């Protein structure tokens, strides 16, 4: 094997992109270290989709059996009105908009799979964060909130939409809100759902509950962003906003909201994208949502994270660790794939929530029509076409 340069790599973020990048770097002979500000892996989170080329990345990691073990295995779901009467009943492919070979998993379960695949030969530092990054011609000096300063050959930000690494090295101004907010948290499965999902839409809002195990459920709220969103660290203000926005939404909403203050995994954020011309500066690069978040509404954020980690590590290997060559090839390989998925996220956001009662009636009519068609696969094709195109908008190299 060719002698590697720049072998020590600090990765900020231990969700999906970070451990996936560490997996490939370690396989190729690099020495990755992952730093994560939370004291342990973050539990919970919503369902995430894995589509197209991302499933091939999972297979090349040898993690397909683990993924199948934790697959949500949803049987389908229903759109319901304000009194719980079904409007449309949809099977798993229709309600999840999945093509054959795609899969779905809870974000927390996927994070555990990635961590378990790397924990024995990758250094993880939990409960710490980067406070400064200083580059020189032969390395990157890094200081931490708790740990002693260290020097690495390269630093990679895999720390999400609100990336600390991106802010420190690239500055601000790359995040573009799509005008939507989302909230997800665990709730008691009071409806006894069994791998089943219920969705209720009201003007400007959508609320749903789903269960991937009979003992627990997740509630998800999607709504148009307020003029002045609460600070992303002010959980109490976020919960007040969700309660106010959905106060008159009907259906099971009051019961779901009553569980919100006690939920251990409350998540709230804007549905935003990251737009950058370049994902590297010197010896520092970005991957996953930190580089190019397409927003959760695209259904493609996790897939982009996995594919980006694979390509970035592969190009570093192909360039024998020469970051100048590798980072540029990483940009060239990923650019079209990223751009197509950013457009998909924008399109989905514009259609996700009906803005008026008239639009809501049209949406419900469409759902009812699709659900009763004798050839549902024909109805699914035009809906899936742009999603499948985005999910496969890159040809994976064999590094």
KANORVEN-V358373 format. One line per field, one symbol per residue. phi: phi as a letter, one per 30 degrees, with the letter a starting at -180 (. if undefined). A space follows every 50 residues. Layout:
phi = ???
This chain:
phi = .dddchddbcccjbccddddddedddddjdcdbccbdddaeddijddbcb bhdddddedddiceeddddcedhdckabdbcdciddcacbdddddchcce jdbbadedddeddddddbddbbdcbcibadcabbcbdblbdbcbdbddeb cbdbbbdbciecedddddccjcjcccdcibbbbbadbdddcidbhbbbbb cbeibbbbbbbcaddabbcbbbaddddbddedccdddddddddddcecdi hceedddddddcddbdbbadcbcccbdbcbbiccbbbieecaedieddib ddddddddddddddddddchiddddddddedddcededdddddddddddd cdbddbdddddddddddddddcddcdddddedddeddddddbdacddcd
